[in-house]
Structure formats: structure tokens, C-alpha cells
């Protein structure tokens, strides 16, 4: 049994925690709202209230990471909800605080947002060239993890889908959407959890990994089919040419730990 802590135990974190608990691990989870503590407790997760500001950590981080084998850093950059949030600073602050726990391994859940929309085909060896502030902060956060004195790995996640969460809901009924032929870079929640479980339980540290479905639909096809399946208003796409061509490849997991994406189509048949 390992002690695993998940800082930012939200939609994905809770799903990961459930799988870890099912395998006999002890899981601690942090949230930023008192109202969420009881939910974690009821799921068998040891709950903590911890908030990370740009330059400070509010809450009992020391108790949270005490005797912990792996800390999963699962909170998102949060720029949409809070434009003043500095994700890179928060990760840097967290990494500095964890230096006194050298046996605690770090697993950062980053995203493929580190790559620019027109970078073409990219894999784990590709040099990220982020487009905007969010991508730049993700890349700075990754560098903090890479230079940490703790053992660490980074998993860049594709666009998340699963349960009631579906990106098609944001595009339903919209018109003149750009980049109809751009490839999707999605991944199902269930595959993500299995991927992260393998990293944690098998101990794949010192890595940058991509967790992205190997099936890349054209955007127009995928979102039209998805909206039809979900009984949502169909989107329509512009016929204008687009430079958006990012296609993120996972070239490591199959070799490293025999990983197979069970829900690679993300709910849509191949075109």
C-alpha cells in the first residue's frame, strides 16, 4: 500500500482516487472549498483544505504530504476563472515547499496546451512553442518540476472527455467555427486514470509523457457526430483554410508500460 496525495482533487482527481483506493492505497485529497470536504470523506479520501496563491500556501501542507509516496498535482491553471492567477508561480511555490520532503515523488498533470496550435505533429521530444499566456505558464510550471530535487514526472493530458463532460457541449449550435480539418487531441477520463495508475504503481519517474488518444478525428466530423449522438444542436464550420494543425502523439506509453487506449475513439466512430 502506498500513500498518495492529490492536490486539486476535482473531477479527474476524484476518479483517480477511487481507482487508487480500490487497489488498496491510502489517498489524501485537497480541495479549496469547505463544502467539498464531506464529499471526499464519503468517498474514502482523507480530506484537506489547501489553497495555493501565487506566492503562498494556505492550509496544512506539511500534514498533507507527511509520509506520502507520491503527490499528484492536479489543479488546473485556472486563468479563465481568474485572469490574475499565476499557475507557474503557484507550482514554483509548491515545489520549493516540497524540497524538505525528498522521498515524496511528484506527478504534474500538465496539458498539451504547451504546444502551439500550428506546431503540426509533436511528440514527447518536440520543443513546445506555446501560443498564449496559459501555455507559457504551463511550460514554466513544467520547468519547475523538472528542476525539482524530488523525483518527478510530467503527464501532458489531451482534451478531457468522459461522464457528463464533453467538449461538444461548448460547440453545439455554434456557427462559422474555425479549423474544420484540424485533428482532435482528446482522451477519455477512464484511459487517463489507467495511464496515471500505471505511472504511479510502476514508478515511471524522470519522464515527460503524453496521454492523448491515438485516434485523431477531423474537428468538423468529430463534433458533428458527437452533437448528433448527444441530441444537441449541430455546429457548423467555416470553409476558410486554417493553420491549426497540432497533432499530439503519445510515442512512449506502449513501449514503457504496454499501455493501450481502450476508449480511443472517444465515443465517435472513425470517419
C-alpha positions as CSV (number, residue, x, y, z in Angstrom):
1,X,0.0,0.0,0.0
2,X,1.2,3.5,-0.9
3,X,0.1,6.8,0.5
4,X,-0.9,9.1,-2.4
5,X,-1.9,12.7,-2.1
6,X,-3.8,14.5,-4.8
7,X,-3.7,18.3,-4.6
8,X,-6.6,19.6,-6.6
9,X,-9.0,16.7,-6.1
10,X,-11.6,17.7,-8.6
11,X,-13.4,15.9,-11.5
12,X,-10.3,13.9,-12.6
13,X,-8.6,13.7,-9.2
14,X,-11.7,12.0,-7.6
15,X,-11.8,9.4,-10.3
16,X,-8.1,8.7,-9.9
17,X,-8.6,8.5,-6.1
18,X,-11.4,5.9,-6.5
19,X,-9.1,3.7,-8.5
20,X,-6.2,4.1,-6.1
21,X,-8.4,3.2,-3.1
22,X,-9.8,0.2,-5.0
23,X,-6.2,-1.0,-5.3
24,X,-5.6,-0.7,-1.6
25,X,-3.8,2.6,-1.5
26,X,-4.4,5.3,1.1
27,X,-5.4,8.6,-0.6
28,X,-5.4,12.1,0.6
29,X,-7.1,14.8,-1.4
30,X,-7.2,18.6,-1.2
31,X,-9.9,21.0,-2.2
32,X,-10.3,24.7,-1.9
33,X,-13.9,24.8,-0.5
34,X,-15.1,23.6,2.9
35,X,-18.3,22.4,1.2
36,X,-16.3,19.7,-0.7
37,X,-14.6,18.1,2.3
38,X,-17.5,15.9,3.3
39,X,-17.7,14.6,-0.3
40,X,-14.1,13.4,-0.2
41,X,-14.6,11.9,3.2
42,X,-17.6,9.9,2.0
43,X,-15.5,8.6,-0.9
44,X,-12.9,7.3,1.5
45,X,-10.4,10.1,0.7
46,X,-8.7,11.7,3.6
47,X,-9.8,15.4,3.0
48,X,-7.7,18.5,3.4
49,X,-8.4,22.2,2.8
50,X,-5.5,23.7,0.9
51,X,-5.3,26.9,-1.3
52,X,-2.3,27.9,-3.4
53,X,-2.0,31.5,-4.1
54,X,0.7,33.0,-6.4
55,X,3.2,33.3,-3.5
56,X,1.7,31.4,-0.6
57,X,0.2,28.1,0.5
58,X,-2.8,28.3,2.8
59,X,-3.5,25.1,4.8
60,X,-1.6,22.3,6.4
61,X,0.6,21.2,3.6
62,X,3.1,19.6,6.0
63,X,0.4,17.2,7.3
64,X,-0.9,16.7,3.8
65,X,2.4,15.3,2.4
66,X,3.7,13.7,5.6
67,X,4.8,10.1,4.8
68,X,3.3,10.4,1.3
69,X,5.0,8.4,-1.5
70,X,3.6,10.4,-4.4
71,X,1.9,13.8,-4.8
72,X,-0.3,14.2,-7.8
73,X,-0.5,17.9,-8.8
74,X,-3.9,18.0,-10.4
75,X,-5.2,21.6,-10.2
76,X,-5.7,23.4,-13.5
77,X,-4.1,26.8,-14.4
78,X,-7.4,28.5,-13.7
79,X,-6.8,31.6,-15.9
80,X,-10.3,31.5,-17.4
81,X,-11.9,31.9,-13.9
82,X,-9.2,34.1,-12.5
83,X,-7.1,36.1,-15.0
84,X,-4.8,37.2,-12.2
85,X,-3.8,33.6,-11.4
86,X,-0.2,32.7,-12.0
87,X,0.0,29.0,-12.4
88,X,3.8,29.0,-12.9
89,X,4.3,30.9,-9.6
90,X,2.0,28.5,-7.7
91,X,3.8,25.5,-8.9
92,X,7.2,27.1,-8.1
93,X,6.0,27.9,-4.6
94,X,4.7,24.3,-4.1
95,X,7.9,22.7,-5.4
96,X,10.0,24.9,-3.1
97,X,7.9,23.8,-0.1
98,X,8.2,20.2,-1.0
99,X,12.0,20.3,-1.1
100,X,12.1,19.2,2.6
101,X,10.2,16.0,1.7
102,X,12.8,14.4,-0.6
103,X,11.1,11.0,-0.6
104,X,7.8,12.5,-2.0
105,X,7.7,11.9,-5.7
106,X,5.8,14.5,-7.9
107,X,3.4,13.8,-10.7
108,X,2.4,17.0,-12.5
109,X,-0.7,16.8,-14.7
110,X,0.1,19.3,-17.4
111,X,-1.7,19.6,-20.8
112,X,-0.9,19.6,-24.5
113,X,-1.5,23.4,-24.3
114,X,2.2,23.8,-24.0
115,X,2.3,23.3,-27.8
116,X,1.1,25.9,-30.2
117,X,-1.9,25.3,-32.4
118,X,0.1,25.3,-35.6
119,X,3.1,23.2,-34.4
120,X,2.0,20.2,-36.5
121,X,2.9,16.7,-35.4
122,X,4.5,16.7,-32.0
123,X,5.7,14.1,-29.5
124,X,7.5,14.0,-26.2
125,X,10.8,15.0,-27.8
126,X,9.3,18.1,-29.5
127,X,10.2,21.5,-28.2
128,X,7.0,23.3,-27.1
129,X,6.2,26.7,-28.6
130,X,3.1,27.8,-26.7
131,X,0.8,30.4,-28.3
132,X,-0.6,32.3,-25.3
133,X,-0.2,33.1,-21.6
134,X,-1.7,29.9,-20.4
135,X,0.6,27.7,-22.5
136,X,3.6,29.8,-21.4
137,X,2.7,29.3,-17.7
138,X,2.2,25.6,-18.2
139,X,5.7,25.4,-19.7
140,X,7.3,27.4,-16.9
141,X,5.5,25.1,-14.4
142,X,6.9,22.1,-16.1
143,X,10.4,23.5,-15.8
144,X,9.9,24.0,-12.1
145,X,9.0,20.3,-11.8
146,X,12.0,19.2,-14.0
147,X,14.4,21.2,-11.8
148,X,12.9,20.0,-8.5
149,X,15.1,18.0,-6.1
150,X,12.2,15.5,-5.8
151,X,11.8,12.6,-8.2
152,X,9.1,13.7,-10.7
153,X,7.3,13.1,-13.9
154,X,5.1,15.2,-16.1
155,X,2.0,13.9,-17.9
156,X,0.6,16.1,-20.6
157,X,-3.1,15.4,-21.0
158,X,-5.2,15.8,-24.1
159,X,-8.6,17.4,-24.0
160,X,-10.6,15.5,-21.4
161,X,-13.8,13.8,-22.1
162,X,-15.9,11.4,-20.0
163,X,-19.1,11.1,-18.0
164,X,-21.1,14.3,-18.4
165,X,-18.1,16.2,-19.5
166,X,-17.9,16.6,-23.3
167,X,-16.3,19.5,-25.3
168,X,-19.1,19.2,-27.9
169,X,-21.4,20.9,-25.4
170,X,-19.4,24.1,-25.8
171,X,-19.6,24.0,-29.6
172,X,-23.2,22.8,-30.0
173,X,-25.3,25.1,-32.2
174,X,-22.4,27.5,-32.9
175,X,-21.8,28.7,-36.4
176,X,-18.7,29.5,-38.5
177,X,-16.3,27.5,-36.3
178,X,-12.7,27.6,-37.5
179,X,-10.4,24.8,-38.5
180,X,-12.8,22.0,-39.6
181,X,-10.0,19.7,-40.7
182,X,-7.7,20.2,-37.7
183,X,-7.1,17.0,-35.8
184,X,-8.7,16.4,-32.4
185,X,-6.4,15.7,-29.5
186,X,-8.7,14.2,-26.9
187,X,-8.5,11.5,-24.3
188,X,-11.2,9.7,-22.2
189,X,-11.2,10.0,-18.4
190,X,-11.1,6.3,-18.0
191,X,-8.0,5.9,-20.1
192,X,-6.3,8.8,-18.2
193,X,-6.9,7.1,-14.9
194,X,-5.5,3.8,-16.1
195,X,-2.5,5.7,-17.5
196,X,-1.8,7.6,-14.3
197,X,-2.2,4.4,-12.2
198,X,0.5,2.7,-14.3
199,X,2.9,5.7,-13.8
200,X,2.3,5.7,-10.0
201,X,2.2,2.0,-9.3
202,X,5.1,1.0,-11.6
203,X,7.2,4.0,-10.8
204,X,7.9,5.7,-14.1
205,X,9.8,8.8,-12.9
206,X,12.0,11.3,-14.6
207,X,9.7,11.3,-17.7
208,X,7.6,13.6,-19.8
209,X,4.7,11.6,-21.1
210,X,1.8,12.3,-23.4
211,X,-1.7,10.9,-22.6
212,X,-3.6,11.5,-25.8
213,X,-5.8,9.2,-27.8
214,X,-4.1,7.8,-30.9
215,X,-7.3,8.4,-32.9
216,X,-7.3,12.0,-34.3
217,X,-10.6,12.8,-35.9
218,X,-11.1,15.9,-38.0
219,X,-12.8,18.5,-35.8
220,X,-15.8,19.0,-38.0
221,X,-16.5,15.3,-38.2
222,X,-16.0,14.6,-34.5
223,X,-18.1,17.5,-33.1
224,X,-20.9,17.0,-35.6
225,X,-21.1,13.3,-34.8
226,X,-20.8,13.9,-31.1
227,X,-23.6,16.5,-31.0
228,X,-25.8,14.2,-33.0
229,X,-25.2,11.4,-30.5
230,X,-25.9,13.7,-27.6
231,X,-29.0,15.2,-29.2
232,X,-27.5,18.6,-29.2
233,X,-27.9,21.3,-32.0
234,X,-25.3,20.6,-34.7
235,X,-22.4,23.0,-35.1
236,X,-21.4,24.4,-38.5
237,X,-17.8,25.1,-39.6
238,X,-16.2,27.7,-41.8
239,X,-14.7,26.6,-45.1
240,X,-11.8,29.0,-44.7
241,X,-8.4,27.5,-44.6
242,X,-6.7,27.3,-41.2
243,X,-3.1,26.9,-40.0
244,X,-4.3,24.9,-37.0
245,X,-2.7,21.5,-37.4
246,X,-1.5,20.4,-33.9
247,X,-1.4,16.6,-33.6
248,X,-0.1,15.4,-30.3
249,X,1.4,11.8,-30.3
250,X,1.9,9.5,-27.4
251,X,5.0,7.7,-28.5
252,X,6.2,6.3,-25.1
253,X,3.5,4.6,-23.1
254,X,3.0,1.5,-25.2
255,X,6.8,0.8,-25.1
256,X,7.3,1.9,-21.5
257,X,4.4,0.1,-19.8
258,X,2.4,-1.6,-22.5
259,X,-0.4,0.9,-22.4
260,X,-3.4,0.6,-24.8
261,X,-6.2,3.2,-25.1
262,X,-9.4,1.3,-24.6
263,X,-11.7,4.3,-25.5
264,X,-9.5,5.7,-28.3
265,X,-12.5,6.9,-30.4
266,X,-13.8,9.0,-27.5
267,X,-17.4,7.9,-28.4
268,X,-17.3,8.6,-32.1
269,X,-16.8,6.0,-34.9
270,X,-13.8,6.5,-37.1
271,X,-14.6,8.5,-40.2
